[in-house]
Amino acid sequence: MRQKILITGGAGFIGYHLARYLLGTTTAKIVLVDNLFRGRMDGALKELLKNHRVTFLNLDLTDARAYLRLGSGYDHVYHLAAVNGTGIFYDMPHEVMRINTATVLYFLEWFRKKNSCGKILFTSSNEAYAGGLSSFGQLPIPTPENVPLVIADTYNPRWTYAGTKALGELFMIHCAQMYKFRGVIVRPHNFYGPRAGYNHVIPELSLRIAARVEPFPIYGATDTRSFCYIDDAVRAMVLLMESTKTDGLPIETVHIGVNEETPIRDLAEKLFEVAGWKPKKLQIHDAPQGSVARRLGDVQKIKNLVGWVGEVSLHEGLKRTYEWYAEHPDTAMKGEKIKVFV
Ligand SMILES: NC(=O)c1ccc[n+]([C@@H]2O[C@H](COP(=O)([O-])OP(=O)(O)OC[C@H]3O[C@@H](n4cnc5c(N)ncnc54)[C@H](O)[C@@H]3O)[C@@H](O)[C@H]2O)c1
């Protein structure tokens, strides 16, 4: 029988690319769920929905009644729906708390009752452990999965998101343990690529380059991140979902990312190179309060488990991404204000 796969947050960045990848590599029926809070019903998604194997449900997963329309008996469920994007954490931290917690709570309840043979993948974040880096400073870099999860400052809105991801991990681990379902927690480390929205560092830099902004501002220039191209990222998620090595209890938590630390200033320089344009003057600004200076996930575990390593070089990934943003200079992303945070 044909596999049934559900992707929540399916209109968003990762969800859309994941659905495309699964369409190309499986014969499964794919259901995408999203309330279009941030994802968009744009040309790319409409094109995807022309495939008879894909269905789209416009549902708000913070509403308990929505679950009556989700159906049951999915083989694989990718639970990605959440409010994401650093600017949003500062603009509406209370909504980040409400939405990211309610969607996990209701979703796991639905999953365990309606999908007795299914397996679930939950997207946490590297933000979940980032507070430990800024608070104690002595965590190892690259940072492995098993470090403490720390909320560095409950008064800084930035940490609301990290709090919901830490809670999500706890829900996943202990519900799986209690109800004996299969699952895996992944922590994405700065996935990037086309159609990622406009409220992330690479889209923001790309749009400013395409608009030839002078002088050219760079925020948090010395902060470092590791950037993982979206095609590699969704391949990693599917490998983890399909592997029997992630079927046991307690469920595994796995970093997805690349072992390459890039300062934001170098990232901007690489994008200038890709775009064939360089500003005459740079305006270097501090990162916002609460931004973590260095972040590099240890990605040895995913290599050991499923043999995955990122294959797309930063240069190639930035080239593909810049070209997409140069062709799609639309800054009117619903629910987003354009800010320039890492
Ligand atoms: N992109 C990254 O590098 C990254 C890093 C760390 C964690 N993550 C996590 O991965 C997941 C997907 O991230 P993304 O980059 O695709 O983000 P995204 O914002 O593009 O996608 C999330 C989708 O969830 C939808 N959504 C939000 N609230 C909803 C609700 N109540 N009901 C239904 N749908 C709802 C949004 O409309 C959006 O389309 C998120 O959980 C995010 O926190 C992503």
The ligand as an SDF file (V2000), in Angstrom:
LIG
                    3D

 44 48  0  0  0  0  0  0  0  0999 V2000
   15.0100   27.0190    9.1370 N   0  0  0  0  0  0  0  0  0  0  0  0
   15.9010   26.7320   10.0970 C   0  0  0  0  0  0  0  0  0  0  0  0
   17.1160   26.8540    9.9310 O   0  0  0  0  0  0  0  0  0  0  0  0
   15.4220   26.2120   11.4290 C   0  0  0  0  0  0  0  0  0  0  0  0
   16.3210   26.2340   12.4980 C   0  0  0  0  0  0  0  0  0  0  0  0
   15.9030   25.7290   13.7160 C   0  0  0  0  0  0  0  0  0  0  0  0
   14.6300   25.2060   13.8590 C   0  0  0  0  0  0  0  0  0  0  0  0
   13.7650   25.2180   12.8050 N   0  0  0  0  0  0  0  0  0  0  0  0
   12.4150   24.6640   13.0200 C   0  0  0  0  0  0  0  0  0  0  0  0
   11.9940   23.9250   11.8800 O   0  0  0  0  0  0  0  0  0  0  0  0
   10.5950   24.0920   11.6610 C   0  0  0  0  0  0  0  0  0  0  0  0
   10.3170   24.6170   10.2770 C   0  0  0  0  0  0  0  0  0  0  0  0
   11.0490   25.8170   10.1000 O   0  0  0  0  0  0  0  0  0  0  0  0
   10.9490   26.7120    8.7930 P   0  0  0  0  0  0  0  0  0  0  0  0
   12.2660   27.3610    8.6380 O   0  0  0  0  0  0  0  0  0  0  0  0
   10.3840   25.9290    7.6740 O   0  0  0  0  0  0  0  0  0  0  0  0
    9.9270   27.8100    9.2930 O   0  0  0  0  0  0  0  0  0  0  0  0
    8.6870   28.4550    8.5020 P   0  0  0  0  0  0  0  0  0  0  0  0
    8.2210   29.5980    9.3280 O   0  0  0  0  0  0  0  0  0  0  0  0
    9.0470   28.7210    7.0980 O   0  0  0  0  0  0  0  0  0  0  0  0
    7.6210   27.2730    8.5510 O   0  0  0  0  0  0  0  0  0  0  0  0
    6.7940   27.0200    9.6590 C   0  0  0  0  0  0  0  0  0  0  0  0
    5.3770   26.9290    9.1440 C   0  0  0  0  0  0  0  0  0  0  0  0
    4.5080   26.6500   10.2530 O   0  0  0  0  0  0  0  0  0  0  0  0
    3.2790   27.3150    9.9800 C   0  0  0  0  0  0  0  0  0  0  0  0
    2.5180   27.4990   11.1970 N   0  0  0  0  0  0  0  0  0  0  0  0
    2.7940   28.3430   12.2260 C   0  0  0  0  0  0  0  0  0  0  0  0
    1.8260   28.2770   13.1460 N   0  0  0  0  0  0  0  0  0  0  0  0
    0.9200   27.3530   12.7060 C   0  0  0  0  0  0  0  0  0  0  0  0
   -0.3080   26.8710   13.2210 C   0  0  0  0  0  0  0  0  0  0  0  0
   -0.8080   27.3180   14.3780 N   0  0  0  0  0  0  0  0  0  0  0  0
   -0.9790   25.9430   12.5100 N   0  0  0  0  0  0  0  0  0  0  0  0
   -0.4890   25.5000   11.3100 C   0  0  0  0  0  0  0  0  0  0  0  0
    0.6610   25.9250   10.7720 N   0  0  0  0  0  0  0  0  0  0  0  0
    1.3560   26.8560   11.4680 C   0  0  0  0  0  0  0  0  0  0  0  0
    3.7030   28.6480    9.3670 C   0  0  0  0  0  0  0  0  0  0  0  0
    2.6790   29.2900    8.6350 O   0  0  0  0  0  0  0  0  0  0  0  0
    4.8890   28.2480    8.5150 C   0  0  0  0  0  0  0  0  0  0  0  0
    4.5180   28.0290    7.1750 O   0  0  0  0  0  0  0  0  0  0  0  0
   10.1070   25.0240   12.7720 C   0  0  0  0  0  0  0  0  0  0  0  0
    9.6160   24.2430   13.8350 O   0  0  0  0  0  0  0  0  0  0  0  0
   11.3580   25.7550   13.1920 C   0  0  0  0  0  0  0  0  0  0  0  0
   11.2690   26.2130   14.5320 O   0  0  0  0  0  0  0  0  0  0  0  0
   14.1310   25.7170   11.5990 C   0  0  0  0  0  0  0  0  0  0  0  0
  1  2  1  0
  2  3  2  0
  2  4  1  0
  4  5  1  0
  4 44  2  0
  5  6  2  0
  6  7  1  0
  7  8  2  0
  8  9  1  0
  8 44  1  0
  9 10  1  0
  9 42  1  0
 10 11  1  0
 11 12  1  0
 11 40  1  0
 12 13  1  0
 13 14  1  0
 14 15  2  0
 14 16  1  0
 14 17  1  0
 17 18  1  0
 18 19  2  0
 18 20  1  0
 18 21  1  0
 21 22  1  0
 22 23  1  0
 23 24  1  0
 23 38  1  0
 24 25  1  0
 25 26  1  0
 25 36  1  0
 26 27  1  0
 26 35  1  0
 27 28  2  0
 28 29  1  0
 29 30  1  0
 29 35  2  0
 30 31  1  0
 30 32  2  0
 32 33  1  0
 33 34  2  0
 34 35  1  0
 36 37  1  0
 36 38  1  0
 38 39  1  0
 40 41  1  0
 40 42  1  0
 42 43  1  0
M  CHG  2   8   1  16  -1
M  END
$$$$
